Amino acid sequence: MSQTTAAGTFSLGDRHVKRLGYGAMQLAGPGVFGPPRDRAAAIAVLREAVAQGVDHIDTSDFYGPHVTNQIIREALAPYPDDLVIVTKIGARRGEDASWLPAFSPAELTQAVHDNLRNLGVDVLDVVNLRLMFDVHAPAEGSIEAPLTVLADLQRQGKVRHVGLSHVTPTQVAEGRRICEIVCVQNQYNLAHRADDALIDMLAADGIAYVPFFPLGGFTPLQSSALSEVAQQLGATPMQVALAWLLQRAPNILLIPGTSSVAHLRENLAAAALTLPSEVLAKLDGIGRTG
Ligand SMILES: NC(=O)c1ccc[n+]([C@@H]2O[C@H](COP(=O)([O-])OP(=O)(O)OC[C@H]3O[C@@H](n4cnc5c(N)ncnc54)[C@H](OP(=O)(O)O)[C@@H]3O)[C@@H](O)[C@H]2O)c1
């Protein structure tokens, strides 16, 4: 077991998970479409994550589609008792790899069943409703209709906990009036800080905030301040970016994505990296405008 315990835990539904987890999106093929170039390598990354103590994996059946969940099942089933797998529904893939909304009751229900089948489980630990009003940024609009469908699936016992993804604070408030929301998954990192106020509000209410693209996603973070700090601390820029998120708020759970065992180990080691206050102040300056 590695240093993954060093950053502590936070609640995710009825469990506590370590604050450094793993995001599986990078395990599908190029453009998150089709099979990976090296399936054995993808399996090795997942097994190493669990061996290193990761107990929170983020996925979706629209990665591939289906591919990532099938690889997770092949690598890890029967699953460790303490592993929480979080999936998301609300999108589908076009034949050209495009990301399309899939919010009809039939599509949402089918997505839950696809996740159950491909992960090989009887109940999904956590399902995020991924909003698609605008693919690139959260956009206002009522989430009542699709969230009510997901809440019904929860009542039927197919889903243990419900979360929201790619949402505005108004939608989070609307969602919390419909059913219990255990996590919010939005884009947030050192350079993209639009959710600062939302994170603090969720922290006050004990709800997990799970930033996607913690390392910048398809455009990896690059900043001279980040590189200088990393060099000064004897760490890598990616480790500093993750450590900054861990220190940003106690309810932040990390799911950095990688297709590489070496990067996975590097990322998990960030759990043990503490950034001094003068470093935090310097890093805070990078993305203040969100
Ligand atoms: N809810 C949503 O809408 C949504 C959207 C996007 C993602 N997600 C979830 O969030 C997770 C994280 O997002 P992400 O994977 O897209 O982006 P990310 O974690 O910000 O960055 C992943 C990228 O960084 C590279 N990388 C990872 N560790 C590295 C290291 N130590 N050094 C250098 N490069 C490194 C990866 O390449 P290598 O493979 O070469 O390491 C990959 O290109 C996903 O896996 C997915 O589960 C959710």
The ligand as a Tripos MOL2 file, in Angstrom:
@<TRIPOS>MOLECULE
LIG
   48    52     1     0     0
SMALL
NO_CHARGES

@<TRIPOS>ATOM
      1 N1        -18.1030   14.4570  -15.7010 N.am      1 LIG1
      2 C1        -17.5040   14.7560  -16.8310 C.2       1 LIG1
      3 O1        -18.0680   15.3990  -17.7080 O.2       1 LIG1
      4 C2        -16.0780   14.3290  -17.0490 C.ar      1 LIG1
      5 C3        -15.3470   14.8640  -18.1170 C.ar      1 LIG1
      6 C4        -14.0290   14.4720  -18.2740 C.ar      1 LIG1
      7 C5        -13.4670   13.5810  -17.3960 C.ar      1 LIG1
      8 N2        -14.1930   13.0550  -16.3550 N.ar      1 LIG1
      9 C6        -13.5900   12.1260  -15.3630 C.3       1 LIG1
     10 O2        -12.4980   12.8020  -14.7620 O.3       1 LIG1
     11 C7        -11.3240   11.9870  -14.8550 C.3       1 LIG1
     12 C8        -10.1120   12.8750  -14.9500 C.3       1 LIG1
     13 O3        -10.1460   13.6290  -16.1260 O.3       1 LIG1
     14 P1         -9.2010   13.3500  -17.3830 P.3       1 LIG1
     15 O4         -8.6020   11.9920  -17.2900 O.co2     1 LIG1
     16 O5         -9.9740   13.6720  -18.5850 O.co2     1 LIG1
     17 O6         -8.1280   14.4850  -17.2620 O.3       1 LIG1
     18 P2         -6.9160   14.7630  -16.2430 P.3       1 LIG1
     19 O7         -6.9240   13.8030  -15.1240 O.co2     1 LIG1
     20 O8         -6.9330   16.2120  -15.9670 O.co2     1 LIG1
     21 O9         -5.6520   14.5360  -17.1860 O.3       1 LIG1
     22 C9         -5.4300   13.3540  -17.8860 C.3       1 LIG1
     23 C10        -4.3220   13.6360  -18.8660 C.3       1 LIG1
     24 O10        -3.1180   13.9240  -18.1340 O.3       1 LIG1
     25 C11        -2.1150   12.9590  -18.4700 C.3       1 LIG1
     26 N3         -1.4370   12.6250  -17.2230 N.ar      1 LIG1
     27 C12        -1.9480   12.0070  -16.1380 C.ar      1 LIG1
     28 N4         -1.0320   11.9220  -15.1500 N.ar      1 LIG1
     29 C13         0.0920   12.4970  -15.6260 C.ar      1 LIG1
     30 C14         1.3860   12.7070  -15.0770 C.ar      1 LIG1
     31 N5          1.6680   12.3130  -13.8520 N.pl3     1 LIG1
     32 N6          2.3100   13.3430  -15.8560 N.ar      1 LIG1
     33 C15         2.0040   13.7620  -17.0980 C.ar      1 LIG1
     34 N7          0.7910   13.5860  -17.6690 N.ar      1 LIG1
     35 C16        -0.1600   12.9540  -16.9370 C.ar      1 LIG1
     36 C17        -2.8260   11.7880  -19.0640 C.3       1 LIG1
     37 O11        -2.0170   11.1580  -20.0220 O.3       1 LIG1
     38 P3         -1.3900    9.6890  -19.7630 P.3       1 LIG1
     39 O12        -2.4830    8.7280  -20.0360 O.co2     1 LIG1
     40 O13        -0.2680    9.6300  -20.7400 O.co2     1 LIG1
     41 O14        -0.9180    9.6580  -18.3510 O.co2     1 LIG1
     42 C18        -4.0250   12.4540  -19.7390 C.3       1 LIG1
     43 O15        -3.6490   12.9580  -21.0070 O.3       1 LIG1
     44 C19       -11.5760   11.1340  -16.0880 C.3       1 LIG1
     45 O16       -10.7570    9.9910  -16.0980 O.3       1 LIG1
     46 C20       -13.0520   10.8450  -15.9830 C.3       1 LIG1
     47 O17       -13.2570    9.7440  -15.1210 O.3       1 LIG1
     48 C21       -15.4880   13.4390  -16.1760 C.ar      1 LIG1
@<TRIPOS>BOND
     1     1     2 1
     2     2     3 2
     3     2     4 1
     4     4     5 ar
     5     4    48 ar
     6     5     6 ar
     7     6     7 ar
     8     7     8 ar
     9     8     9 1
    10     8    48 ar
    11     9    10 1
    12     9    46 1
    13    10    11 1
    14    11    12 1
    15    11    44 1
    16    12    13 1
    17    13    14 1
    18    14    15 2
    19    14    16 1
    20    14    17 1
    21    17    18 1
    22    18    19 2
    23    18    20 1
    24    18    21 1
    25    21    22 1
    26    22    23 1
    27    23    24 1
    28    23    42 1
    29    24    25 1
    30    25    26 1
    31    25    36 1
    32    26    27 ar
    33    26    35 ar
    34    27    28 ar
    35    28    29 ar
    36    29    30 ar
    37    29    35 ar
    38    30    31 1
    39    30    32 ar
    40    32    33 ar
    41    33    34 ar
    42    34    35 ar
    43    36    37 1
    44    36    42 1
    45    37    38 1
    46    38    39 2
    47    38    40 1
    48    38    41 1
    49    42    43 1
    50    44    45 1
    51    44    46 1
    52    46    47 1
@<TRIPOS>SUBSTRUCTURE
     1 LIG1         1 GROUP 0 **** ****
